[in-house]
Structures are given as C-alpha cells and as structure tokens.
Amino acid sequence: MEAIKLLSLSSFNTPKTKTFHKPPNIFLPTSPFSSSYKTNPPKPCKLFTTLSETAQPYEPQLEAEAEAEGEEEKFEWFAEWYPVMPVCDLDKRKPHAKKVLGLDVVVWWDRNENAWRVFDDSCPHRLAPLSEGRIDQWGRLQCVYHGWCFNGSGDCKFIPQAPPDGPPVNTFKKACAAVYPSTVHHDIVWFWPNTDPQYEDIIMTKKPPYLPELDDPSYTKLMGNRDIPYGYEVLIENLMDPSHVPYAHYGIMQTRQPKEKKDREGGRPIELSVKQYDKNGFIGKQEWGSSKFIAPCIFYAYSDLDQGNGSAQPAEAKKQSEQRRMALIFICVPVSPGNSRLIWTFPRNFGVWIDKIVPRWMFHIGQNLILDSDLYLLHVEVIPISFTGKERKIMDVGSANWQKACFVPTKADAFVVGFRRWLNKYAGGQIDWRGKFDGTLPPTPPREQLLDRYRSHVVNCSSCNAAYKSLNALEVILQVISIVSIGIVAATKQNMMSAAVRTTVVSLAVVCFAASKWLAHFIYKIFHYHDYNHALR
C-alpha cells in the first residue's frame, strides 16, 4: 500500500496565485483510486527559480522569491483548529492526557452535556494534572490530589476543604479550570489552542478543515493514530515524498515498476508540481490525481476524475472511477520539538464489508510496519546524539536557508519544496511554541525503545489495546492447559489411563505449550517491537 506516502487535503481559500515557468509535473507511484469530488482547475504559482531550463538540475531559490514578492499575509499557529485524537480511541470512562502544540491538555467525556471537553491539564488549586484524575458519579472531572470537581464549562462545583457555611470560594474565577473550545469533526476531537473567553464561540466563525470523503456515509473510514519520535516538519515531508517508498519500504509496499530497472528496488523519476498555494497551504498535482496540504496539519491525496493529457476519460472508464474511489488522509499533529502525532485514514467506497468483519487492529499491523521501516532512519537522521543530522543542520543554517543543507535537484521533491516554501514564507520558518521550548531536541534512545509500539500506539488505540489484552489472556490459558495436562498424566497411575488417552493428553500439552510460545512471539512482534533491517531485505 503505497498509501503512506501520498497525501492530500480538503478545500481552502487561495487568494493570490503566481505563475512560474514550466512548473514540474507531478508523478507518483501507482495509485488506483479516485476522489469523490472535483476541484476547480488550479492556477499555476511561482515555486521554482532556475538559471536556465536546459542547464544543471534546478534548485529552488525560495528566499529570493519571498523577498522579491514583498510582504504576505502570515499564518498564525495559535489561530487554527488542531486535532487531538480520534473518538474511536478515547475511553469515556476516564480522562486522557495529550500534548498538542506544546500545550498539555486533558480530554474527557462530559456525560451531562454529551460532549467531549478539552481542558488545560492543570488543576487551579495546586497545579496537579487533571488527566490523573477521574470522572465521578455525577459526571464531573475530579482532581484526585485534593478532590476538586469541575463541570464541562470548567466551573468548580465542589471543594471538599471549603466549609459549607463559609464563603463560596468555589465560585471564584480563579477556582475554574481553563477550558479550550472543542468540537467533534470527522469523528476526531479538535480544539482551539486558546482559553481566552473571546474564543468560546469560535466554531461559529471558523471550523476545522472539511474533507468530503469523511462526511460521506458510503465510505468506510477506519482510523489509526501513533505518536512519532521526530518532529512535525519531518513527518509531513516524509509523507509528501513518494520517491523513498521503494527503498525505505522495500518488501512492504508495492510500487509501479519502470520499463527498465536500474536497481533492485526499481526507483524512477517522479514528476510532481505545486499548482497553487497561499497561507492556507497548497494544491499539488501528479499524473494520477491531486494532493492538498491544508495548513497546518492535513495532507490528503485523491485521484481526479479527468486524467491524462488534459482530455476527459472515456465514459465507461469515468463511470467506473466514480464507482470505486479512495483517498489517503494523513493528519500530522505538532506535539513538541522532536515529537509529533499521526492520525491516518484511507476512506474508500468499495469493499466496505471487509472493515465490518476484520478487526481494526489487524489493519494496523501493516500500517505500523510501514511506519517502523523508516522511523529509526528518520529519527537518527534528524535527532542524533552527535548534533549532526537534518533537523539540527537546518537549525544551524536557519530555516530560511534550508536548501543550503539539503540538495533537491529533481521534480520528485516538489511537494517537500512547496511545504518548505509555505513554512518559510507564511509560518515564520518553524512552529511557534510560544517560548515553551529552548530548541533543544531530545536524545536518541536505544533502537528497541524507539521502535516500541506499545507506548506509541497500542495504549492509545482501543482496538489494538483490546487485542493485546485478549491475546495475552489466551497465552496464559494455553500455558495453564499445558501445565494441567502434564499434571494429569503425572498424577494418574499407569493402569488407570490407557496409552491412547495418555498420548492424547501429552500431545495436547505439547501443542498448547508450543502455541503459547508462538503466541508470545507474535504478541511481542506485533504490539511491542518489530525490527526492520534494510540491509537484509
């Protein structure tokens, strides 16, 4: 599934566009799916500056263009909706601790108002984390340090230490929990990263990005999520880069092979182009369809109904494409420097029955393996102990001079160039952490710890967590059966059990023991650690 590297997103406004000459066309590995809606033909924008069209391979000169074009409207990092978690992976019985954009938040279910709430993860009393608390029998969020209780609006409803005949200190403004505006959109909890009361009704004037496939009941849309130990910028660039798929994911994902293979993996030229961009993101183009980057979090890929040399598809082919469609949606959440979160879903309107009978965790096996196969590569590349590596090198030269640290001479890097251009021109060249971090990146842990799926995925996925517990229970049952069977044979006298029965019981013990050992290996490999050695693939 060459899925995890192509992306696109839903609609956004595009006020100003600019043309460049001969924009590189976009070409990605085989993608046999189509989108459920058309986009207006985008106008080309200026993205690349070359010395000549026939000279050396082009290299984008983004800063010179930005300076020549003057001031543009700026992207405000704290004036956007951010996804927190898919609803399917949130437990209504308890609060959940999450970090987004450097903010520690707690997500919990307010059963009195039937709504998910997002609070600042800090009790106003003594700053204990509310995520370590509980939801009490009255549906209030309770801090378990001193028992203070809060309703869905953040009002303090009960302070155990305050005498009932004393002043109503629980009604003071300072006793209230800080509440972020939140909403459920496309089955994901989103929040607005500002607790100022003026943003209480921000949902009335600005909504999270709209993705048509996720609003269409004819599509299946299983979701997954995983915490990634490298930064938001690296995550998005990786997903926008199709040319690494045959190499980093060799043996896992299939790609279209060129007519003449020049290496084992079958890498080939891939033509991508950015057709339109502004502070809200950009529209990309490739041979089979289009992609969108909707700032700041979404990269979304879909195929166009009309393809190939500008001519419309034959009526029969077009009808077939309208019947079978799929999109690739990746939502990249900035968590903290060197850490991000990926929420993914691949909605499709065919084979819907498969998702109804196959547990979600089984789909996550392959998707996690794809993420693992380049996770260590990217982490070591960007966050090495030796202070070298991509992210640190870019920090050394300055984000505005990123191309001085990276050489991107082919059209296959057009989306990455487009993202870096957007980041530099509209978003200040980096995420605004509001002074919460000093720019120091975390060190590299051991490989086994870095690739441990349990803490990065299983504990945050309701389906994988349930499967993990069930399979562990099955492993114990098999071991018990094996031990009991051997015990029965050992305790039974020779003349009280026939040879056939004794053989059957011993065989059962051996089979159960072997099955428990295999199951233990399976559990470890699927839910904890599955190494991927590129040299031995």
N, C-alpha and C positions, 0 to 999 in steps of 0.2 A: 504494500500500500504506500505508494509514493506520496501518500497524503500528507505526512507530517512536514512537508517542506514547501508546499504551495499554499498560498493563503489569499484571502480577500475579504472585503467587508462591505457593510451596507452603506446607504446613501449618506452624503454630506454635502453642504453647500460649497461651491467652488467659485468665488467671486472673480479673482483675477487669474488669467492664464497667459502663458508666454510661449512663444514658439522657439524651437531650436532646429538647426538644420540636421536633416536626416536623423531623426530620433531612432535609436536602435530598436528593432522589433523585438518582441518577447517570445521566447520559445521555451517551453518546459517539457519535462518528461511526460510520457503518455498519460492522459487524464480523460477517461471515457465517461465523463459526466457533464451535465448541463445545468444551468441555473433556472430558477423558476420565474425569473423576471428579466426584462430587458433594461439596459442602461442607455441613456442618450449618448450618441457618438461624442466622445470627449475631444476637446480641442487640445492640440499638442502644446507642450510647455517647454521652455528652455531648461535643459538639465545638463547637457554636456558642452564643453568648450574644447575644441581640438585645434591643433596647429594647422592641419590640413586633412582632407578626407582620405587621402591616399598615403599619408606619411606613416609614422610609427603608430602602434596601437594607441587609441585615445585614452586619455586620463582626465577625469572630471576635475574642473577647477572651480569648486563651489564657492569659495570665499570671494574670489574676484567678481563673480556674478552678483553675489549678495551685496557687495559694496557698490557695484555699478547700478544696481536696481533701486538703491535707497531703502528707506525705512518701510517695513511691512507690519501689518497687524501681528501682535505677539500672542503666542499660545500661553495660557495661564494654567499651570499644573494643578492648582487648587481650585479651579473653576470648572471641573468636569466630574461626571459620574464615574465611579470606579466599581468594578465587580469584586465581590468578596468571596462567595462560594456558591456552587450550585445548590439549589434547595434539596435535591435528592441526597446530598451528602451532609446535611445538617440534621441533628437529632433535636427534636422539640422538647425533650425532657431535660436538657442541660444547656448551659451557656458555652459558647465556643470562643476561644482566644484566636485572633487573627491580627496580622500586621499588614498594612497596605500604605504605600507612600510614606513609610517611616512612622505611621501612626499605629499605636496599639489600640485595637478595638475589640469589643465583645459583641457577638451576635447571639441573640436569644429570641425565643418564641413567646410573644405576649398572647396568651390564650384568651385573655379578657377582650382583646380587640382583634383577635385572629390575624396577627401581623408579625412579621419578623422585625426586630428592632436592632439598631446598631448604636451602641454607647461607647464613650471613651472608657477604656478598660482601667478605670481608676475610681475607687470609692472616694467621695469628697471628704470623708472623715479622716482616715489615716493613709489614704492612697493605696490600699490593698487592691490587688487585681480582682475585679468583679467576675472575671472569667473563671476564677477558682471557687466561685460561689455556687448557689443552687437556685432553682425556681421553686418557691414554696407552695404550700397547698392553696393559697389564694392567687396564684399566678403572678406573684411579684418576684423580681430579681433580688435575691438576698445576698449581701456580702457576708461571708462566713467568718470574717475576722471579728466583728462585733454585732452582727445581726441586723444592720440597717437594711431596710427594704425599699425598693423603688418600683413605681408602676411604669407602664410603657412610655409615658411622657417625661420620665426622669424625675418626677416628683417623689420626694422622700415620704413614704406613708407610715413609717414606723421606726422609732429609735428606742430600743429597749432600755437604754440607760437614762432616758428622759422621764422624769416622774409625771404621771398622768395629770396631776393637779398643778404642774409647773407651766412655764411659758411654752408655747407650741414651737419649739426650736426646729421641728421637722419641716415647718412651712417656710423657713428662711431660704432665700435664694441660694445661699452657699451650701445648703444641705442637699441640693438637687444634683443628680448625675448629669453629666454632659451628654447630650443626645445629638447624633448625626441624622440628618434627613436620610431616609432609606426607602427602598421600594423593591418589589419583586418584578423583574422584567426578563422575559425569555427564560423563565424558571431558574433565574440566578438572582441572588440578593446583591443589590447595588447600594452604594452610599455616597453622599456628597461630603467631601472632607472638610467641612467647616461647621462648627456647632453654634455659630452666631445665629440668634433668633431670626434675623432678617432672611435667612435661607430656609426657614421652616417649610415654606410652600414652594420651594424652587422647582419641584416636579411639575408645577402648573405652567412654568415658562420654559423649562429646558428638561428634556427627557433623555434617558440613556439611548445609545445608538440602536437603530431598528434594523433587524436582519430578517428579511421576508421569509426565508425557509423555516426559521424558528417560530414563526407565527402561523404556519400552515399546518393544520391538523392532519393532512395527508402524508406528512413527512415523519419518519422516525428520527429521533434526535437524542440518542444516549450520550451522556456527558461523562467526562473524566477530569480529574484535577491532579496536579502534582506540584510540590514545592521543588524549585530548581536552584542548585547552589552556584548559579552565576547570574550576572546582572540582567536587568530588563533589556538593555540595548543589545547585548549579545544574544539573548533569547530571540528577539524579533529578527535580528539579522540572520540568525541560523534558519529560522522558518521561512525567510524570504529568499533563501539560497538553494535552488534546486540542483545545482551542479555538484554539490557534495554528496548527494544521495547515493550514487552507485559506488562511492568509495567508503564513506563513513558507515553506510548501512548495507554493505555488501553481504549478500546471502539472506537478507531480511526483506528488503523491498525490491520489487521488480521495476525496471525502467525500460523504455524503448531502446533497443539496440541500434547503433548506426549500421549502415550497409557495410562499412569497412571498419572492423575493430582494430584499434591500435594499442589497446591494452586489455588486460583480462576483464576489467570492470565495464568497459565499453563507454567511457566518458566521451562526450562530443560537444560541439559548440551549441550553446543555448541562447537564443535571442530573446531578450526581454526589453521592454521600454516603459518609461513613465510618461503617460499622456497628459496628465492634468494633476496639479497639486496646489494646495493653499495651506493655511494654518491648521485646517481640519484633517489633513492627510493627503493621500494621493491615489490616483487610479493608475493601475498598471495594466499592461497588455502583453499577452503571449499568443502563440499560434492557436491554441485550442480555446482560449477564452480570456477572461479578465480577472484582475485581482484588485482589492482595495485595502488600503491601510487607513483605518478610521482612528485618528488620534484620540487618546494616546495608547489604547490597549488592543484594538482588534485588527487582525489580518485575516482576510477572507477571500477564498478563491472560488470561482464559478465559471462554467463554460457559457459562451454566447450562443444564442440560437442561430445567428447568421455567422458563418465561418468561411474562411478560405478565399483569399484574393478579393475580398470585398463583395463577393457575389452571394446571393441567398442560397441556402441549402435547397436541394430538391424537396418537393412537397412531402414525399414519403419519408425521407430522412429527417426532415424537420418535425414531422408528426411523431416519429419515434423518439427524437430527442426531447420533445415536450412530454412524452410519457415517462421517460426514465431520466431523472435528474438527481444530482448530488452536489453538495457544496462542502468545502473544507473551512471550518471556522476555528481560529485559534485566538484565544483571549489571553494576552500577556499582561500580568499584573506586576507593577514595580513594588517590591516589598521593602528592601533596604539595599544599600550598596553591596553588590556581590550576591544578591538573592532576589529571586522572582518566583512567580506562581503562574503555571499554565493551566488554563481551562480549555478543553477541546471538545468539539462535537462535529460529527460528519453527517448532517441531515441528508436523507435520501427518501424518495417516494416509491422505491421498489424494494422487494424483499423485506417488507415491514414485519412479516410474520417471524422472521429469524430472531429479531430482538425480543419478541414476546416469549420465545421458548428457550433461548440461550441466555444464561445469566450474564449480567453486565461485566462481572469480574473476569470472565473468560475472554472478552474483547480486550480488556486491559492488559492481558498477558503480552500480546504482541505489541501494543502501543507503548507499554513500559520498556520493552526490549529495544524498540526504536530509540526512545529517549536515552536509554542507558548506553547505546552503542556509540554515541558521540559526547556523552555527558562528561566523562573524565577528560577526554580530549579538549573540550571547550573550557572546562574548569582550570586545567593545568595551563592552557594557553592564556587564560585571562587573569588567573589569580595564583601565580606561582610564588613559592616562598622566596625565590631569588630576586623578586622585584623586577622581573622581565616580563614578557607576555603582552598580549594585545591590549587589554584594558589599561594596564599600567603604562604601556608605551604611549597610548593615546592621551592619558593623563599628563605624561611628561611633555608631549609636544603641544598639548592643548586640543580640546575637542574641535576647534575651528580648523585645525591643521591635521585632521585625522588621516587624510590621504597621504601625508608625508610618512606615516607609519605603515600604511597599507598600500600595496600596489594592485590596482583593479583595472587591468588593461582590456577586459573583454566585456561583451554585452551581457554575459551571464550575471554580472554584478549590478545590473541596472537598478533592481529593487533596493539593494543594500545602499547604493549611491543615493537613490531617492530618499530613503529613510534618513541617511546622514545629512542630506541637504535640508530636509524638513527639520531635523533636530537642531542643526546649526542656525538656520535662518529664522525659524519661528519660536523654538523652545529653549533658547539660551544655550544650546550645545550639550545640555545634560539635564537630568532630573533636578527639580528644585526640592531639596529635602528640608527646607526651612531651617537650616542650621542644626539639624539633629545629628548630623554625622560630620566627621572631620576629613572624610575622603579616604580613610584607611580601609583597605579591603581585608576580608577575613583570610586567615592562612588556609593552606590546603590540608585537609585531614587525610588519614590513610584511605587507600582505594576502597576497601571494604566498607568503611564508614561513609564515604562519599556516595557510593552506589547503593547504600542500604535503602531498599524500597519501603520498608516498614514505616519509618517515621516520615518519609517524604510523600508517601501515597496511601499505604494501607490504613493507617489510623485516621486518615481524612476521607476515606472512601467507604461509604456504608456497605456497598456490595462486596468489596474485597475484604473488609473487616469481618463481615459475617461469614464469608467463605473461609477465611483464615481460622476463625474460632471453630467452625464446624469440622474442618479437616483436621485440626489438632485434636478435637474430641474423637474423631474416627481413628486417628493414630493410636490414642490411648486405648480405645475399645479393642483394636486389633491386638495390641500388646497384652491386654488382660485376657483375651480369648486364648492367645498363645500360651501364656503362663498357666491359666486354669487347665487347659488341655494337657499340658505336660504333667501338671499336678495330679490330674485324674489318673493318668497312666501310671505314675509313680506310686500312687496310693492304693491302686487296685491290685489285688493279688492276681498272680499269673493265671490261675484256674478260673477266675471269676470274669474274665474278659477274653473273648475269642481273639484269635490272631488277626482276623479281618477287621474287627472293631478297633483293636489296638493300633493297627496300621493306619486306619482311617483317622483316628484321633491324633496320632503323631503327625500325620500328613497335614491335618488341619492346623496344628500348632506351627509347623514349619512354614506353611503358606501364609498364615496370619503374621508371623514374625517377619518374613520377607516382605510382605505387603506393607507392614508398618515402617520398615526401614526405607522402602522405596518412597512411601508417602512422606516421610520426614525429609528426604532429599528433595522431593517435589515442592514441599512447603517452603523449604529454605530458598530454593532456586526461584520460585515464583513470587514469594512475599518478602524475602529478605535481600538476597544478593545473587545476582546472575552476572558473572563477569563476561566481558566481550573482548576477546583478544583479536585485534585487527590483523596481526601478523599471521595468525593461524587460520584465518577464514579462507 
